[in-house]
Amino acid sequence: MDTMKGMPDKGGAKPAGATSASAVGTVEAIDAQNRKIKLKHEPIAAFGWPSMSMEMTAAPSVDLAKVKPGSKVNFTLSKGANDTYTVDALSVQ
């Protein structure tokens, strides 16, 4: 799932205008053919997100061959149109 639609609103304030963020997480699954990566990430304050698992698109510059399920990673996300999120950078810890 690469949108946040349907995520329960817990009444917390969401930071306005954030279009990118850095985060830490663990790779749960990789679909290299479709450029998708599922990450279980820590809270991302810039987007007002709690920790959760989500599948996102990986940018063409991200080498998915360098990670595998279970890898702990640092990553950077960007918010696109229609509340879609793309992993723009990814490095193993």
Residue pairs with C-beta under 8 A, 6 or more apart in sequence:
1 54
1 55
2 36
2 54
2 55
2 56
2 57
2 84
2 85
3 82
3 83
3 84
3 85
4 49
4 83
4 85
5 83
10 50
12 48
13 48
14 47
14 48
15 45
15 46
15 47
15 48
18 46
18 47
18 79
19 78
19 79
20 46
20 76
20 77
20 78
20 79
20 88
21 44
21 45
21 46
21 47
21 76
21 77
22 74
22 75
22 76
22 77
23 41
23 42
23 44
23 74
23 75
23 76
23 77
24 41
24 42
24 72
24 73
24 74
24 75
24 93
25 39
25 40
25 41
25 42
25 72
25 73
25 75
26 39
26 40
26 41
26 70
26 71
26 72
26 73
27 37
27 38
27 39
27 67
27 68
27 69
27 70
27 71
27 73
28 38
28 39
28 40
28 53
28 69
29 37
29 38
29 55
29 69
30 36
30 37
30 38
30 64
30 67
30 68
30 69
31 37
32 64
32 65
35 57
35 58
35 60
35 64
36 55
36 56
36 57
36 58
37 55
37 56
37 58
37 62
37 64
37 67
37 87
37 90
38 53
38 54
38 55
38 56
39 53
39 54
39 55
39 56
39 73
39 75
39 87
40 51
40 52
40 53
41 49
41 51
41 52
41 53
41 54
41 75
42 51
43 49
43 50
43 51
44 77
47 77
47 79
54 85
56 77
56 85
56 86
56 87
57 84
57 85
57 86
57 87
58 64
58 86
58 87
58 90
59 86
59 87
59 88
59 89
61 88
61 89
62 87
62 88
62 89
62 90
63 90
66 90
66 92
67 73
67 90
67 92
71 92
72 92
72 93
73 90
73 91
73 92
73 93
74 90
74 91
74 93
75 87
75 89
75 90
75 91
76 87
76 88
76 89
76 90
77 85
77 86
77 87
77 88
78 85
78 86
78 88
79 85
80 86
